[in-house]
Amino acid sequence: MATAPLETLLQGAFPDATELVVEDRTGGGDHFQVTVTSPRFNGLSLLDQHRLVNEALADPLADGTIHELRIRTRGTQ
Amino acid sequence: MSELRETIQQVIENEPVALFMKGTPQFVMCGNSERALRALREAGAPVTAVDILPDPRIRQELSAVSGWPTIPQVFVRGELIGGADIVEELAASGDLERKLEERLGAEYRSEEAGGRVVDVLAA
């Protein structure tokens, strides 16, 4: 999978993100690094921040399109 | 509840630090599992590892219990801490050691650095 479909899913989940980057870490289309900065993360634990990202990417995670996912999230405060 | 799910729940609840991973500490099969294991070891955590690879049901049951979709998963005294990225971030900020101390006591550092492995299928 290219990075664009994942970006679309994340943009849908975090429309107010100030930073939203999806990188294909290996070029193989299944190891991704996702970086999201959004006010939605403000006040949330890292666990809950990552939970929101996992939920946004639930389908590609469940069907194996994403083999390995690295997540970096930040609030805006 | 299935027997396997019950066994997984017991590991989560009873082990000081449970790491559900791909492979074993001696033979890690995935980069994220390796990162989580390394961060836990550097913090001195007494790691109990469960290999999820021998049977796909282990991962299914684990995610049903934890509500977390990816591997690895780290629990401290029954509390889900997160996957490799969270454990690494917590380790870098010192929060991981603080959490281990808070949940396991100041003397939590494992004397047995190798940790142990639990086979949830054999239980």
N, CA and C atoms of all chains as a GROMACS GRO file, in nm:
protein
  600
    1MET      N    1   0.085  -0.120   0.000
    1MET     CA    2   0.000   0.000   0.000
    1MET      C    3   0.088   0.124   0.000
    2ALA      N    4   0.048   0.222  -0.079
    2ALA     CA    5   0.118   0.349  -0.077
    2ALA      C    6   0.079   0.425   0.050
    3THR      N    7   0.145   0.536   0.073
    3THR     CA    8   0.116   0.611   0.195
    3THR      C    9  -0.013   0.692   0.183
    4ALA      N   10  -0.054   0.726   0.060
    4ALA     CA   11  -0.168   0.816   0.042
    4ALA      C   12  -0.299   0.766   0.106
    5PRO      N   13  -0.336   0.638   0.091
    5PRO     CA   14  -0.460   0.593   0.155
    5PRO      C   15  -0.456   0.605   0.306
    6LEU      N   16  -0.338   0.584   0.364
    6LEU     CA   17  -0.327   0.598   0.511
    6LEU      C   18  -0.340   0.745   0.550
    7GLU      N   19  -0.279   0.833   0.468
    7GLU     CA   20  -0.293   0.977   0.496
    7GLU      C   21  -0.439   1.018   0.491
    8THR      N   22  -0.512   0.965   0.394
    8THR     CA   23  -0.654   0.999   0.381
    8THR      C   24  -0.731   0.956   0.507
    9LEU      N   25  -0.704   0.836   0.554
    9LEU     CA   26  -0.772   0.787   0.675
    9LEU      C   27  -0.740   0.876   0.795
   10LEU      N   28  -0.613   0.914   0.806
   10LEU     CA   29  -0.572   0.996   0.921
   10LEU      C   30  -0.628   1.138   0.910
   11GLN      N   31  -0.631   1.191   0.788
   11GLN     CA   32  -0.689   1.325   0.771
   11GLN      C   33  -0.837   1.325   0.809
   12GLY      N   34  -0.904   1.214   0.776
   12GLY     CA   35  -1.045   1.202   0.814
   12GLY      C   36  -1.064   1.200   0.964
   13ALA      N   37  -0.970   1.135   1.034
   13ALA     CA   38  -0.982   1.121   1.179
   13ALA      C   39  -0.930   1.246   1.252
   14PHE      N   40  -0.833   1.312   1.192
   14PHE     CA   41  -0.771   1.431   1.255
   14PHE      C   42  -0.772   1.548   1.158
   15PRO      N   43  -0.892   1.601   1.128
   15PRO     CA   44  -0.901   1.709   1.029
   15PRO      C   45  -0.827   1.836   1.073
   16ASP      N   46  -0.805   1.850   1.204
   16ASP     CA   47  -0.739   1.972   1.252
   16ASP      C   48  -0.591   1.949   1.283
   17ALA      N   49  -0.535   1.840   1.230
   17ALA     CA   50  -0.393   1.812   1.256
   17ALA      C   51  -0.305   1.923   1.198
   18THR      N   52  -0.206   1.964   1.277
   18THR     CA   53  -0.111   2.064   1.228
   18THR      C   54   0.009   1.998   1.162
   19GLU      N   55   0.024   1.868   1.188
   19GLU     CA   56   0.130   1.791   1.123
   19GLU      C   57   0.075   1.651   1.102
   20LEU      N   58   0.092   1.600   0.980
   20LEU     CA   59   0.041   1.466   0.951
   20LEU      C   60   0.132   1.406   0.844
   21VAL      N   61   0.216   1.313   0.884
   21VAL     CA   62   0.314   1.255   0.793
   21VAL      C   63   0.305   1.102   0.799
   22VAL      N   64   0.300   1.040   0.683
   22VAL     CA   65   0.309   0.894   0.676
   22VAL      C   66   0.431   0.860   0.592
   23GLU      N   67   0.522   0.783   0.651
   23GLU     CA   68   0.642   0.742   0.577
   23GLU      C   69   0.643   0.590   0.560
   24ASP      N   70   0.682   0.548   0.444
   24ASP     CA   71   0.705   0.407   0.418
   24ASP      C   72   0.850   0.379   0.458
   25ARG      N   73   0.869   0.311   0.570
   25ARG     CA   74   1.002   0.301   0.629
   25ARG      C   75   1.098   0.215   0.548
   26THR      N   76   1.044   0.118   0.480
   26THR     CA   77   1.132   0.024   0.410
   26THR      C   78   1.116   0.029   0.259
   27GLY      N   79   1.016   0.102   0.212
   27GLY     CA   80   0.990   0.105   0.069
   27GLY      C   81   0.907  -0.013   0.022
   28GLY      N   82   0.874  -0.104   0.115
   28GLY     CA   83   0.800  -0.225   0.079
   28GLY      C   84   0.649  -0.211   0.086
   29GLY      N   85   0.602  -0.093   0.134
   29GLY     CA   86   0.458  -0.070   0.138
   29GLY      C   87   0.386  -0.138   0.253
   30ASP      N   88   0.459  -0.180   0.356
   30ASP     CA   89   0.388  -0.237   0.471
   30ASP      C   90   0.450  -0.204   0.607
   31HIS      N   91   0.561  -0.129   0.607
   31HIS     CA   92   0.620  -0.082   0.733
   31HIS      C   93   0.608   0.071   0.734
   32PHE      N   94   0.525   0.123   0.824
   32PHE     CA   95   0.497   0.266   0.818
   32PHE      C   96   0.532   0.337   0.949
   33GLN      N   97   0.574   0.461   0.931
   33GLN     CA   98   0.591   0.554   1.044
   33GLN      C   99   0.486   0.664   1.028
   34VAL      N  100   0.405   0.681   1.129
   34VAL     CA  101   0.300   0.781   1.125
   34VAL      C  102   0.330   0.888   1.231
   35THR      N  103   0.328   1.013   1.190
   35THR     CA  104   0.349   1.123   1.284
   35THR      C  105   0.230   1.218   1.276
   36VAL      N  106   0.165   1.240   1.389
   36VAL     CA  107   0.048   1.327   1.390
   36VAL      C  108   0.057   1.424   1.507
   37THR      N  109   0.041   1.552   1.477
   37THR     CA  110   0.027   1.654   1.581
   37THR      C  111  -0.112   1.714   1.568
   38SER      N  112  -0.189   1.707   1.676
   38SER     CA  113  -0.328   1.752   1.668
   38SER      C  114  -0.374   1.800   1.805
   39PRO      N  115  -0.459   1.904   1.805
   39PRO     CA  116  -0.515   1.948   1.934
   39PRO      C  117  -0.600   1.840   2.001
   40ARG      N  118  -0.643   1.742   1.921
   40ARG     CA  119  -0.725   1.634   1.976
   40ARG      C  120  -0.648   1.552   2.080
   41PHE      N  121  -0.516   1.558   2.073
   41PHE     CA  122  -0.434   1.480   2.167
   41PHE      C  123  -0.411   1.554   2.298
   42ASN      N  124  -0.445   1.681   2.301
   42ASN     CA  125  -0.418   1.760   2.421
   42ASN      C  126  -0.485   1.696   2.543
   43GLY      N  127  -0.406   1.676   2.646
   43GLY     CA  128  -0.460   1.623   2.770
   43GLY      C  129  -0.479   1.473   2.772
   44LEU      N  130  -0.451   1.405   2.661
   44LEU     CA  131  -0.466   1.259   2.658
   44LEU      C  132  -0.334   1.191   2.690
   45SER      N  133  -0.343   1.074   2.753
   45SER     CA  134  -0.222   0.993   2.776
   45SER      C  135  -0.171   0.944   2.641
   46LEU      N  136  -0.042   0.905   2.639
   46LEU     CA  137   0.014   0.847   2.516
   46LEU      C  138  -0.068   0.728   2.471
   47LEU      N  139  -0.112   0.647   2.568
   47LEU     CA  140  -0.190   0.529   2.534
   47LEU      C  141  -0.317   0.568   2.459
   48ASP      N  142  -0.387   0.669   2.508
   48ASP     CA  143  -0.511   0.711   2.442
   48ASP      C  144  -0.482   0.781   2.309
   49GLN      N  145  -0.370   0.852   2.300
   49GLN     CA  146  -0.333   0.914   2.173
   49GLN      C  147  -0.310   0.806   2.067
   50HIS      N  148  -0.235   0.705   2.104
   50HIS     CA  149  -0.207   0.598   2.008
   50HIS      C  150  -0.333   0.518   1.977
   51ARG      N  151  -0.422   0.508   2.075
   51ARG     CA  152  -0.547   0.437   2.053
   51ARG      C  153  -0.627   0.504   1.941
   52LEU      N  154  -0.628   0.638   1.941
   52LEU     CA  155  -0.702   0.710   1.837
   52LEU      C  156  -0.642   0.684   1.699
   53VAL      N  157  -0.509   0.680   1.692
   53VAL     CA  158  -0.443   0.651   1.564
   53VAL      C  159  -0.474   0.508   1.519
   54ASN      N  160  -0.466   0.415   1.614
   54ASN     CA  161  -0.499   0.275   1.581
   54ASN      C  162  -0.642   0.263   1.530
   55GLU      N  163  -0.733   0.338   1.592
   55GLU     CA  164  -0.873   0.332   1.549
   55GLU      C  165  -0.888   0.386   1.408
   56ALA      N  166  -0.818   0.494   1.379
   56ALA     CA  167  -0.826   0.553   1.244
   56ALA      C  168  -0.774   0.456   1.139
   57LEU      N  169  -0.677   0.374   1.178
   57LEU     CA  170  -0.614   0.281   1.083
   57LEU      C  171  -0.660   0.138   1.108
   58ALA      N  172  -0.777   0.121   1.169
   58ALA     CA  173  -0.823  -0.012   1.210
   58ALA      C  174  -0.831  -0.109   1.092
   59ASP      N  175  -0.883  -0.063   0.979
   59ASP     CA  176  -0.900  -0.154   0.865
   59ASP      C  177  -0.766  -0.204   0.810
   60PRO      N  178  -0.675  -0.113   0.771
   60PRO     CA  179  -0.547  -0.164   0.720
   60PRO      C  180  -0.466  -0.240   0.825
   61LEU      N  181  -0.490  -0.214   0.954
   61LEU     CA  182  -0.423  -0.295   1.057
   61LEU      C  183  -0.483  -0.435   1.062
   62ALA      N  184  -0.616  -0.441   1.051
   62ALA     CA  185  -0.684  -0.570   1.065
   62ALA      C  186  -0.659  -0.661   0.945
   63ASP      N  187  -0.654  -0.602   0.826
   63ASP     CA  188  -0.641  -0.688   0.708
   63ASP      C  189  -0.495  -0.716   0.670
   64GLY      N  190  -0.403  -0.666   0.752
   64GLY     CA  191  -0.262  -0.700   0.730
   64GLY      C  192  -0.190  -0.610   0.630
   65THR      N  193  -0.261  -0.508   0.577
   65THR     CA  194  -0.194  -0.415   0.486
   65THR      C  195  -0.077  -0.348   0.555
   66ILE      N  196  -0.100  -0.314   0.682
   66ILE     CA  197   0.009  -0.259   0.762
   66ILE      C  198   0.070  -0.375   0.841
   67HIS      N  199   0.193  -0.406   0.808
   67HIS     CA  200   0.260  -0.514   0.880
   67HIS      C  201   0.323  -0.460   1.008
   68GLU      N  202   0.383  -0.341   0.997
   68GLU     CA  203   0.445  -0.281   1.115
   68GLU      C  204   0.416  -0.132   1.116
   69LEU      N  205   0.371  -0.084   1.230
   69LEU     CA  206   0.333   0.056   1.242
   69LEU      C  207   0.410   0.121   1.357
   70ARG      N  208   0.472   0.234   1.325
   70ARG     CA  209   0.531   0.314   1.432
   70ARG      C  210   0.454   0.444   1.441
   71ILE      N  211   0.425   0.484   1.563
   71ILE     CA  212   0.339   0.600   1.584
   71ILE      C  213   0.411   0.703   1.669
   72ARG      N  214   0.402   0.828   1.626
   72ARG     CA  215   0.448   0.938   1.710
   72ARG      C  216   0.338   1.044   1.711
   73THR      N  217   0.288   1.073   1.830
   73THR     CA  218   0.179   1.170   1.840
   73THR      C  219   0.217   1.282   1.935
   74ARG      N  220   0.163   1.400   1.908
   74ARG     CA  221   0.185   1.515   1.995
   74ARG      C  222   0.058   1.598   1.998
   75GLY      N  223   0.030   1.654   2.115
   75GLY     CA  224  -0.074   1.755   2.123
   75GLY      C  225  -0.017   1.889   2.078
   76THR      N  226  -0.100   1.990   2.077
   76THR     CA  227  -0.053   2.122   2.032
   76THR      C  228  -0.025   2.215   2.149
   77GLN      N  229  -0.043   2.165   2.271
   77GLN     CA  230  -0.017   2.250   2.387
   77GLN      C  231   0.112   2.209   2.456
   78MET      N  232  -1.596  -1.805   2.854
   78MET     CA  233  -1.464  -1.756   2.814
   78MET      C  234  -1.374  -1.875   2.779
   79SER      N  235  -1.297  -1.862   2.674
   79SER     CA  236  -1.210  -1.973   2.635
   79SER      C  237  -1.097  -1.991   2.737
   80GLU      N  238  -1.045  -2.112   2.739
   80GLU     CA  239  -0.937  -2.144   2.832
   80GLU      C  240  -0.814  -2.060   2.800
   81LEU      N  241  -0.790  -2.042   2.670
   81LEU     CA  242  -0.674  -1.964   2.628
   81LEU      C  243  -0.686  -1.819   2.675
   82ARG      N  244  -0.806  -1.763   2.658
   82ARG     CA  245  -0.826  -1.624   2.702
   82ARG      C  246  -0.804  -1.611   2.852
   83GLU      N  247  -0.851  -1.711   2.924
   83GLU     CA  248  -0.834  -1.709   3.069
   83GLU      C  249  -0.686  -1.713   3.106
   84THR      N  250  -0.610  -1.797   3.036
   84THR     CA  251  -0.467  -1.807   3.062
   84THR      C  252  -0.397  -1.674   3.033
   85ILE      N  253  -0.435  -1.612   2.922
   85ILE     CA  254  -0.375  -1.484   2.885
   85ILE      C  255  -0.406  -1.379   2.992
   86GLN      N  256  -0.532  -1.380   3.037
   86GLN     CA  257  -0.572  -1.284   3.140
   86GLN      C  258  -0.494  -1.305   3.269
   87GLN      N  259  -0.469  -1.432   3.301
   87GLN     CA  260  -0.393  -1.460   3.423
   87GLN      C  261  -0.250  -1.408   3.412
   88VAL      N  262  -0.190  -1.425   3.294
   88VAL     CA  263  -0.054  -1.374   3.274
   88VAL      C  264  -0.053  -1.222   3.291
   89ILE      N  265  -0.150  -1.156   3.229
   89ILE     CA  266  -0.157  -1.009   3.238
   89ILE      C  267  -0.171  -0.964   3.383
   90GLU      N  268  -0.258  -1.033   3.456
   90GLU     CA  269  -0.289  -0.989   3.592
   90GLU      C  270  -0.181  -1.028   3.692
   91ASN      N  271  -0.118  -1.143   3.670
   91ASN     CA  272  -0.029  -1.196   3.774
   91ASN      C  273   0.118  -1.160   3.755
   92GLU      N  274   0.161  -1.137   3.631
   92GLU     CA  275   0.303  -1.110   3.610
   92GLU      C  276   0.332  -0.962   3.638
   93PRO      N  277   0.445  -0.933   3.702
   93PRO     CA  278   0.480  -0.792   3.726
   93PRO      C  279   0.487  -0.714   3.595
   94VAL      N  280   0.560  -0.770   3.498
   94VAL     CA  281   0.570  -0.707   3.366
   94VAL      C  282   0.551  -0.815   3.260
   95ALA      N  283   0.443  -0.805   3.184
   95ALA     CA  284   0.417  -0.902   3.077
   95ALA      C  285   0.440  -0.837   2.942
   96LEU      N  286   0.518  -0.906   2.858
   96LEU     CA  287   0.546  -0.858   2.722
   96LEU      C  288   0.495  -0.962   2.625
   97PHE      N  289   0.391  -0.929   2.550
   97PHE     CA  290   0.342  -1.016   2.443
   97PHE      C  291   0.414  -0.974   2.316
   98MET      N  292   0.488  -1.068   2.258
   98MET     CA  293   0.580  -1.032   2.150
   98MET      C  294   0.580  -1.137   2.040
   99LYS      N  295   0.645  -1.099   1.929
   99LYS     CA  296   0.667  -1.196   1.822
   99LYS      C  297   0.805  -1.256   1.844
  100GLY      N  298   0.806  -1.386   1.875
  100GLY     CA  299   0.931  -1.454   1.908
  100GLY      C  300   0.951  -1.456   2.058
  101THR      N  301   1.073  -1.487   2.098
  101THR     CA  302   1.109  -1.493   2.239
  101THR      C  303   1.227  -1.397   2.261
  102PRO      N  304   1.256  -1.363   2.387
  102PRO     CA  305   1.372  -1.275   2.412
  102PRO      C  306   1.501  -1.331   2.352
  103GLN      N  307   1.510  -1.464   2.344
  103GLN     CA  308   1.630  -1.526   2.287
  103GLN      C  309   1.629  -1.520   2.136
  104PHE      N  310   1.510  -1.513   2.076
  104PHE     CA  311   1.500  -1.514   1.931
  104PHE      C  312   1.384  -1.426   1.888
  105VAL      N  313   1.410  -1.294   1.886
  105VAL     CA  314   1.305  -1.197   1.857
  105VAL      C  315   1.277  -1.196   1.708
  106MET      N  316   1.148  -1.196   1.672
  106MET     CA  317   1.110  -1.209   1.531
  106MET      C  318   1.056  -1.080   1.470
  107CYS      N  319   1.070  -0.968   1.541
  107CYS     CA  320   1.008  -0.845   1.489
  107CYS      C  321   1.075  -0.724   1.552
  108GLY      N  322   1.095  -0.622   1.471
  108GLY     CA  323   1.167  -0.503   1.517
  108GLY      C  324   1.100  -0.432   1.634
  109ASN      N  325   0.967  -0.423   1.629
  109ASN     CA  326   0.898  -0.354   1.737
  109ASN      C  327   0.905  -0.432   1.868
  110SER      N  328   0.897  -0.564   1.859
  110SER     CA  329   0.913  -0.645   1.980
  110SER      C  330   1.052  -0.627   2.039
  111GLU      N  331   1.151  -0.620   1.951
  111GLU     CA  332   1.289  -0.598   1.994
  111GLU      C  333   1.304  -0.465   2.066
  112ARG      N  334   1.242  -0.361   2.011
  112ARG     CA  335   1.251  -0.227   2.072
  112ARG      C  336   1.186  -0.225   2.210
  113ALA      N  337   1.069  -0.288   2.220
  113ALA     CA  338   1.000  -0.290   2.349
  113ALA      C  339   1.082  -0.366   2.453
  114LEU      N  340   1.134  -0.480   2.411
  114LEU     CA  341   1.214  -0.563   2.502
  114LEU      C  342   1.338  -0.486   2.549
  115ARG      N  343   1.404  -0.419   2.456
  115ARG     CA  344   1.526  -0.346   2.491
  115ARG      C  345   1.495  -0.235   2.591
  116ALA      N  346   1.388  -0.160   2.566
  116ALA     CA  347   1.352  -0.049   2.656
  116ALA      C  348   1.320  -0.102   2.796
  117LEU      N  349   1.248  -0.215   2.802
  117LEU     CA  350   1.214  -0.273   2.932
  117LEU      C  351   1.338  -0.320   3.005
  118ARG      N  352   1.428  -0.384   2.931
  118ARG     CA  353   1.551  -0.434   2.993
  118ARG      C  354   1.637  -0.322   3.045
  119GLU      N  355   1.646  -0.214   2.965
  119GLU     CA  356   1.729  -0.101   3.007
  119GLU      C  357   1.672  -0.036   3.133
  120ALA      N  358   1.541  -0.047   3.150
  120ALA     CA  359   1.480   0.006   3.271
  120ALA      C  360   1.489  -0.094   3.387
  121GLY      N  361   1.545  -0.213   3.358
  121GLY     CA  362   1.562  -0.313   3.464
  121GLY      C  363   1.437  -0.391   3.496
  122ALA      N  364   1.341  -0.391   3.405
  122ALA     CA  365   1.212  -0.455   3.433
  122ALA      C  366   1.225  -0.607   3.433
  123PRO      N  367   1.157  -0.674   3.527
  123PRO     CA  368   1.152  -0.821   3.526
  123PRO      C  369   1.051  -0.868   3.423
  124VAL      N  370   1.098  -0.898   3.303
  124VAL     CA  371   1.007  -0.923   3.191
  124VAL      C  372   0.963  -1.069   3.186
  125THR      N  373   0.833  -1.090   3.178
  125THR     CA  374   0.777  -1.220   3.144
  125THR      C  375   0.726  -1.212   3.001
  126ALA      N  376   0.785  -1.292   2.912
  126ALA     CA  377   0.752  -1.282   2.770
  126ALA      C  378   0.657  -1.392   2.728
  127VAL      N  379   0.564  -1.356   2.639
  127VAL     CA  380   0.475  -1.454   2.576
  127VAL      C  381   0.490  -1.439   2.425
  128ASP      N  382   0.526  -1.548   2.359
  128ASP     CA  383   0.538  -1.549   2.214
  128ASP      C  384   0.399  -1.569   2.154
  129ILE      N  385   0.356  -1.475   2.069
  129ILE     CA  386   0.220  -1.486   2.014
  129ILE      C  387   0.220  -1.562   1.880
  130LEU      N  388   0.336  -1.595   1.828
  130LEU     CA  389   0.343  -1.651   1.693
  130LEU      C  390   0.297  -1.797   1.679
  131PRO      N  391   0.313  -1.883   1.782
  131PRO     CA  392   0.282  -2.025   1.761
  131PRO      C  393   0.138  -2.052   1.719
  132ASP      N  394   0.045  -1.963   1.754
  132ASP     CA  395  -0.096  -1.988   1.722
  132ASP      C  396  -0.166  -1.853   1.704
  133PRO      N  397  -0.233  -1.829   1.590
  133PRO     CA  398  -0.299  -1.700   1.567
  133PRO      C  399  -0.406  -1.668   1.671
  134ARG      N  400  -0.456  -1.771   1.739
  134ARG     CA  401  -0.558  -1.745   1.840
  134ARG      C  402  -0.504  -1.665   1.958
  135ILE      N  403  -0.373  -1.677   1.982
  135ILE     CA  404  -0.315  -1.603   2.096
  135ILE      C  405  -0.334  -1.454   2.074
  136ARG      N  406  -0.300  -1.409   1.953
  136ARG     CA  407  -0.312  -1.267   1.922
  136ARG      C  408  -0.459  -1.222   1.924
  137GLN      N  409  -0.546  -1.307   1.868
  137GLN     CA  410  -0.690  -1.272   1.867
  137GLN      C  411  -0.743  -1.255   2.008
  138GLU      N  412  -0.713  -1.352   2.092
  138GLU     CA  413  -0.764  -1.348   2.229
  138GLU      C  414  -0.702  -1.232   2.307
  139LEU      N  415  -0.572  -1.210   2.284
  139LEU     CA  416  -0.504  -1.100   2.353
  139LEU      C  417  -0.570  -0.966   2.317
  140SER      N  418  -0.590  -0.942   2.188
  140SER     CA  419  -0.648  -0.815   2.146
  140SER      C  420  -0.792  -0.801   2.195
  141ALA      N  421  -0.863  -0.914   2.206
  141ALA     CA  422  -0.998  -0.909   2.261
  141ALA      C  423  -0.995  -0.867   2.408
  142VAL      N  424  -0.894  -0.914   2.480
  142VAL     CA  425  -0.882  -0.880   2.622
  142VAL      C  426  -0.836  -0.735   2.640
  143SER      N  427  -0.737  -0.694   2.560
  143SER     CA  428  -0.672  -0.565   2.584
  143SER      C  429  -0.736  -0.451   2.506
  144GLY      N  430  -0.803  -0.482   2.396
  144GLY     CA  431  -0.855  -0.377   2.310
  144GLY      C  432  -0.746  -0.307   2.231
  145TRP      N  433  -0.630  -0.370   2.222
  145TRP     CA  434  -0.516  -0.309   2.152
  145TRP      C  435  -0.484  -0.395   2.031
  146PRO      N  436  -0.472  -0.334   1.912
  146PRO     CA  437  -0.465  -0.418   1.792
  146PRO      C  438  -0.327  -0.472   1.754
  147THR      N  439  -0.222  -0.407   1.801
  147THR     CA  440  -0.089  -0.441   1.747
  147THR      C  441  -0.002  -0.512   1.851
  148ILE      N  442   0.104  -0.572   1.802
  148ILE     CA  443   0.204  -0.642   1.883
  148ILE      C  444   0.335  -0.566   1.867
  149PRO      N  445   0.412  -0.545   1.970
  149PRO     CA  446   0.400  -0.599   2.106
  149PRO      C  447   0.299  -0.522   2.192
  150GLN      N  448   0.267  -0.585   2.307
  150GLN     CA  449   0.187  -0.520   2.409
  150GLN      C  450   0.256  -0.541   2.544
  151VAL      N  451   0.265  -0.432   2.619
  151VAL     CA  452   0.333  -0.437   2.748
  151VAL      C  453   0.232  -0.406   2.859
  152PHE      N  454   0.231  -0.490   2.960
  152PHE     CA  455   0.145  -0.469   3.077
  152PHE      C  456   0.231  -0.465   3.202
  153VAL      N  457   0.198  -0.372   3.292
  153VAL     CA  458   0.262  -0.370   3.423
  153VAL      C  459   0.152  -0.391   3.526
  154ARG      N  460   0.163  -0.503   3.599
  154ARG     CA  461   0.061  -0.540   3.699
  154ARG      C  462  -0.081  -0.525   3.645
  155GLY      N  463  -0.100  -0.579   3.525
  155GLY     CA  464  -0.235  -0.582   3.470
  155GLY      C  465  -0.275  -0.460   3.391
  156GLU      N  466  -0.195  -0.354   3.398
  156GLU     CA  467  -0.230  -0.230   3.327
  156GLU      C  468  -0.159  -0.225   3.192
  157LEU      N  469  -0.237  -0.203   3.087
  157LEU     CA  470  -0.177  -0.190   2.954
  157LEU      C  471  -0.096  -0.060   2.947
  158ILE      N  472   0.032  -0.074   2.915
  158ILE     CA  473   0.119   0.042   2.903
  158ILE      C  474   0.122   0.089   2.758
  159GLY      N  475   0.128  -0.006   2.664
  159GLY     CA  476   0.125   0.028   2.523
  159GLY      C  477   0.216  -0.062   2.443
  160GLY      N  478   0.248  -0.015   2.322
  160GLY     CA  479   0.337  -0.089   2.234
  160GLY      C  480   0.478  -0.033   2.238
  161ALA      N  481   0.556  -0.065   2.136
  161ALA     CA  482   0.698  -0.031   2.136
  161ALA      C  483   0.722   0.121   2.143
  162ASP      N  484   0.644   0.197   2.066
  162ASP     CA  485   0.668   0.342   2.062
  162ASP      C  486   0.643   0.407   2.198
  163ILE      N  487   0.534   0.365   2.262
  163ILE     CA  488   0.500   0.424   2.392
  163ILE      C  489   0.605   0.385   2.496
  164VAL      N  490   0.643   0.257   2.496
  164VAL     CA  491   0.742   0.212   2.595
  164VAL      C  492   0.875   0.285   2.574
  165GLU      N  493   0.912   0.304   2.448
  165GLU     CA  494   1.038   0.377   2.421
  165GLU      C  495   1.028   0.522   2.466
  166GLU      N  496   0.915   0.585   2.438
  166GLU     CA  497   0.899   0.725   2.479
  166GLU      C  498   0.899   0.738   2.630
  167LEU      N  499   0.830   0.646   2.696
  167LEU     CA  500   0.827   0.650   2.843
  167LEU      C  501   0.965   0.624   2.901
  168ALA      N  502   1.040   0.534   2.836
  168ALA     CA  503   1.176   0.505   2.883
  168ALA      C  504   1.265   0.629   2.867
  169ALA      N  505   1.252   0.698   2.755
  169ALA     CA  506   1.336   0.814   2.728
  169ALA      C  507   1.310   0.928   2.826
  170SER      N  508   1.185   0.941   2.868
  170SER     CA  509   1.150   1.051   2.959
  170SER      C  510   1.170   1.014   3.105
  171GLY      N  511   1.200   0.886   3.132
  171GLY     CA  512   1.215   0.842   3.271
  171GLY      C  513   1.083   0.797   3.332
  172ASP      N  514   0.974   0.813   3.258
  172ASP     CA  515   0.843   0.776   3.312
  172ASP      C  516   0.826   0.625   3.327
  173LEU      N  517   0.898   0.549   3.244
  173LEU     CA  518   0.887   0.403   3.253
  173LEU      C  519   0.940   0.354   3.388
  174GLU      N  520   1.058   0.402   3.425
  174GLU     CA  521   1.114   0.361   3.554
  174GLU      C  522   1.027   0.409   3.669
  175ARG      N  523   0.972   0.530   3.655
  175ARG     CA  524   0.884   0.581   3.760
  175ARG      C  525   0.760   0.492   3.774
  176LYS      N  526   0.704   0.452   3.659
  176LYS     CA  527   0.584   0.368   3.661
  176LYS      C  528   0.616   0.231   3.722
  177LEU      N  529   0.732   0.175   3.687
  177LEU     CA  530   0.770   0.044   3.741
  177LEU      C  531   0.788   0.052   3.892
  178GLU      N  532   0.851   0.160   3.936
  178GLU     CA  533   0.872   0.178   4.080
  178GLU      C  534   0.741   0.192   4.154
  179GLU      N  535   0.652   0.271   4.093
  179GLU     CA  536   0.523   0.299   4.154
  179GLU      C  537   0.439   0.171   4.164
  180ARG      N  538   0.444   0.089   4.060
  180ARG     CA  539   0.358  -0.030   4.057
  180ARG      C  540   0.422  -0.152   4.122
  181LEU      N  541   0.555  -0.161   4.114
  181LEU     CA  542   0.622  -0.284   4.161
  181LEU      C  543   0.705  -0.261   4.286
  182GLY      N  544   0.723  -0.136   4.325
  182GLY     CA  545   0.807  -0.106   4.440
  182GLY      C  546   0.948  -0.069   4.397
  183ALA      N  547   1.020   0.000   4.485
  183ALA     CA  548   1.151   0.055   4.450
  183ALA      C  549   1.252  -0.054   4.415
  184GLU      N  550   1.228  -0.176   4.466
  184GLU     CA  551   1.325  -0.284   4.445
  184GLU      C  552   1.288  -0.371   4.326
  185TYR      N  553   1.221  -0.311   4.229
  185TYR     CA  554   1.167  -0.393   4.122
  185TYR      C  555   1.272  -0.454   4.030
  186ARG      N  556   1.390  -0.396   4.025
  186ARG     CA  557   1.488  -0.436   3.924
  186ARG      C  558   1.517  -0.586   3.929
  187SER      N  559   1.502  -0.646   3.818
  187SER     CA  560   1.513  -0.791   3.810
  187SER      C  561   1.656  -0.835   3.831
  188GLU      N  562   1.673  -0.940   3.912
  188GLU     CA  563   1.808  -0.995   3.926
  188GLU      C  564   1.839  -1.087   3.809
  189GLU      N  565   1.733  -1.145   3.756
  189GLU     CA  566   1.752  -1.237   3.644
  189GLU      C  567   1.727  -1.160   3.514
  190ALA      N  568   1.836  -1.115   3.453
  190ALA     CA  569   1.822  -1.024   3.339
  190ALA      C  570   1.757  -1.092   3.219
  191GLY      N  571   1.770  -1.224   3.211
  191GLY     CA  572   1.716  -1.294   3.096
  191GLY      C  573   1.564  -1.296   3.091
  192GLY      N  574   1.502  -1.277   3.205
  192GLY     CA  575   1.357  -1.281   3.210
  192GLY      C  576   1.307  -1.423   3.192
  193ARG      N  577   1.176  -1.438   3.186
  193ARG     CA  578   1.124  -1.572   3.166
  193ARG      C  579   1.019  -1.572   3.056
  194VAL      N  580   0.989  -1.690   3.008
  194VAL     CA  581   0.896  -1.706   2.897
  194VAL      C  582   0.782  -1.796   2.942
  195VAL      N  583   0.660  -1.755   2.913
  195VAL     CA  584   0.543  -1.836   2.947
  195VAL      C  585   0.479  -1.886   2.818
  196ASP      N  586   0.448  -2.014   2.812
  196ASP     CA  587   0.379  -2.072   2.698
  196ASP      C  588   0.230  -2.079   2.733
  197VAL      N  589   0.151  -1.990   2.674
  197VAL     CA  590   0.009  -1.986   2.712
  197VAL      C  591  -0.069  -2.104   2.654
  198LEU      N  592  -0.010  -2.172   2.558
  198LEU     CA  593  -0.079  -2.288   2.500
  198LEU      C  594  -0.063  -2.412   2.587
  199ALA      N  595   0.046  -2.414   2.664
  199ALA     CA  596   0.075  -2.533   2.744
  199ALA      C  597   0.000  -2.532   2.877
  200ALA      N  598  -0.054  -2.417   2.913
  200ALA     CA  599  -0.116  -2.404   3.046
  200ALA      C  600  -0.243  -2.488   3.058
   0.00000   0.00000   0.00000
